[in-house]
């Protein structure tokens, strides 16, 4: 929805009047409501060059290097 400059200015003033905690809540709630469009029908996720698809497994540092402290 397109808003006029006056509407945006009023929203900015209301946001500036909120406490930091209230602003955090507003931003989180706004982000939660964002609806991303679905990807195109022909979309395929990219593969890393020289690799294969990830088939699962631990990606944490300890899972990759063991206990040798890397």
C-alpha positions in Angstrom: 0.0 0.0 0.0 1.4 3.4 -1.0 1.3 6.1 1.6 1.5 9.8 1.2 4.5 11.7 2.5 2.3 13.1 5.2 1.2 9.6 6.3 4.8 8.5 6.4 5.8 11.6 8.4 3.0 10.8 11.0 4.1 7.2 11.3 7.7 8.3 11.8 6.6 10.7 14.6 4.6 7.9 16.3 7.6 5.5 16.0 10.0 8.2 17.5 7.6 8.7 20.5 7.8 5.0 21.4 10.2 3.6 24.0 13.1 1.5 22.8 11.3 -1.7 23.9 8.1 -0.7 22.1 10.1 0.0 18.9 11.7 -3.4 19.1 8.2 -5.0 19.4 6.9 -3.0 16.4 9.9 -4.0 14.2 9.6 -7.6 15.2 5.8 -7.6 14.6 6.3 -5.9 11.2 8.9 -8.4 10.1 6.7 -11.3 11.2 3.9 -10.0 9.0 6.0 -9.7 5.9 4.8 -12.1 3.2 7.4 -13.0 0.7 6.2 -14.0 -2.8 6.8 -17.7 -3.6 9.8 -18.4 -5.8 9.3 -18.8 -9.5 8.2 -22.2 -10.7 11.5 -22.8 -12.5 13.6 -21.8 -9.4 16.3 -24.3 -8.3 18.6 -23.6 -5.4 22.2 -23.0 -6.5 24.8 -25.6 -5.7 28.3 -24.8 -4.6 30.9 -25.2 -7.2 32.7 -28.5 -7.1 30.4 -29.9 -4.5 27.3 -32.0 -4.2 24.1 -31.5 -2.5 24.1 -31.4 1.3 22.5 -34.6 2.5 22.5 -33.8 6.2 24.8 -34.0 9.1 26.4 -31.8 11.7 27.6 -28.5 10.4 29.0 -27.2 13.7 32.7 -26.7 14.1 33.1 -29.7 16.4 31.3 -31.9 14.0 33.6 -30.9 11.1 37.0 -31.0 12.9 36.5 -33.3 15.8 38.1 -32.5 19.2 41.5 -31.3 17.9 40.7 -27.7 18.9 40.4 -26.1 15.4 
